[in-house]
Amino acid sequence: METAAAKGTLVVLAADLATTEELVRLIHQVGPHIAALKTHVDMVEDFTMESWHEVVAAAHTHDLMLFEDRKFADIGKISKTQMGGIYDIRSWADIVTAHRVSGPDIVDGIAAGWDEVQRIGGVFLLAQMSSRGNLLSEGYTDATIATGAASPHVLGYIGNGSAPDEVSSLRKKVGEGKMIWTPGVNLSAAEGVLGQRYGHPAEAIGAGADGIIVGSGIHGAADPEAAAAAYAEASWNALLSR
Ligand code: 5BU
């Protein structure tokens, strides 16, 4: 939020690109207009730890936290080891996502992963999803929030940005103590590919989101910098009017 307030943006960039070179270029293009950088490290085709450090350094240049959308889902001890491995997520990610499906101990497993390298990070639990037909029912959402409320490692929840009523229902349940970040937002597209759904970013913020996760709306735009600025403005104005 310090970064968000300094830059006047609630945009979390979903940097879904295939090479580290493209990632670094995009980060420098849109860095002034975004508040955090979300990655899928396992979609990067030319991954080496060395080249990844360039992505991390580029993010730090723009005061961005690194948010690896890993969606951990295994039992606690395996999630802990998966924080290491070839991508060594624990060594560079400040925030990761996790499903609640395997039980509440996944959160402690992830925290133990950071602990091994003397780092501390935060977990976003998936309380809702933006994709159609997902299995995250109301009861599942409630159990997810109960887990998050009981853990100092959980800093917030992923909500469904494509449906403002779902975001406001989530906000009511969560209260003000944790964050809600929402994917499934786009300024123009009504529908995404392969089951993705979209809503308007200002409506997601109006309904209670603290951050909007935007991917193709920015990296797929003809002018990513202008697009990032437009999302930043829409998100910040929506926050001010909320
Ligand atoms: P898009 O290009 O703005 O549709 O990308 C959305 C991003 O948010 C992408 O990286 C997804 O992995 C991520 N996402 C999502 O779309 N919906 C969800 O419910 C969750 C994550 Br959780």
Residues whose N, C-alpha, C, O or C-beta is under 5 A from the ligand:
A	BS01	5BU	A14 D16 L126 Q128 M129 S130 S131 I158 P183 G184 V185 G192 Q196 I213 V214 G215 S216 G217
